[in-house]
């Protein structure tokens, strides 16, 4: 089994990108963590009318941990 080196994501940057969703640019935090499809979906739907953006605020620690392990969901 090969283990690829995945750069550690900065939680401060991820949270700042998440906060950008409250001024109209949702999904940047998801794109930053390697979740391109859901990031673009968040961008075009306004974070599912902000509901998804609020849920992401609670789920952010798990999302950061999963992105550091190279896992996506």
C-alpha positions as CSV (number, residue, x, y, z in Angstrom):
1,X,0.0,0.0,0.0
2,X,1.3,3.4,-1.0
3,X,0.6,6.4,1.3
4,X,0.6,9.7,-0.6
5,X,1.7,12.8,1.3
6,X,-1.3,15.0,1.6
7,X,-0.6,18.6,2.7
8,X,-2.2,19.6,6.0
9,X,-5.0,22.0,5.5
10,X,-5.0,25.2,7.7
11,X,-8.1,25.3,9.7
12,X,-8.0,29.1,10.0
13,X,-8.1,29.4,6.2
14,X,-10.9,26.9,5.9
15,X,-13.0,28.8,8.5
16,X,-12.3,32.1,6.7
17,X,-13.4,30.6,3.4
18,X,-16.5,29.2,5.2
19,X,-17.3,32.7,6.5
20,X,-17.1,34.0,3.0
21,X,-20.3,32.0,2.3
22,X,-22.2,34.4,4.5
23,X,-21.4,37.3,2.1
24,X,-22.3,35.4,-1.0
25,X,-19.3,33.2,-1.9
26,X,-20.3,29.7,-0.6
27,X,-18.3,26.6,-1.2
28,X,-14.8,27.9,-1.2
29,X,-14.0,25.9,2.0
30,X,-15.1,22.7,0.3
31,X,-13.0,23.4,-2.8
32,X,-10.0,24.1,-0.5
33,X,-10.4,20.7,1.1
34,X,-10.5,18.9,-2.3
35,X,-14.3,18.5,-2.6
36,X,-14.7,20.1,-6.0
37,X,-18.1,18.8,-7.0
38,X,-19.8,19.7,-3.7
39,X,-17.9,23.0,-3.6
40,X,-19.2,24.0,-7.0
41,X,-22.7,22.9,-6.0
42,X,-22.5,25.1,-2.9
43,X,-21.3,28.0,-5.0
44,X,-24.1,27.8,-7.5
45,X,-26.9,27.2,-4.9
46,X,-25.7,29.6,-2.2
47,X,-24.8,26.7,0.1
48,X,-28.2,25.2,-0.4
49,X,-29.8,28.5,0.7
50,X,-27.4,28.8,3.7
51,X,-28.7,25.6,5.4
52,X,-25.7,23.6,4.1
53,X,-23.3,26.3,5.0
54,X,-24.5,26.3,8.6
55,X,-24.2,22.5,8.8
56,X,-20.7,22.7,7.4
57,X,-19.8,25.1,10.3
58,X,-20.5,22.3,12.7
59,X,-19.0,19.6,10.5
60,X,-15.8,21.5,9.7
61,X,-13.5,19.6,12.2
62,X,-14.5,16.3,10.7
63,X,-14.1,17.6,7.2
64,X,-10.6,18.9,7.9
65,X,-9.6,15.6,9.4
66,X,-10.9,13.6,6.4
67,X,-9.2,15.9,4.0
68,X,-5.8,15.4,5.8
69,X,-6.3,11.7,5.5
70,X,-7.0,12.0,1.8
71,X,-10.6,10.9,2.2
72,X,-13.5,12.7,0.6
73,X,-17.2,12.4,1.3
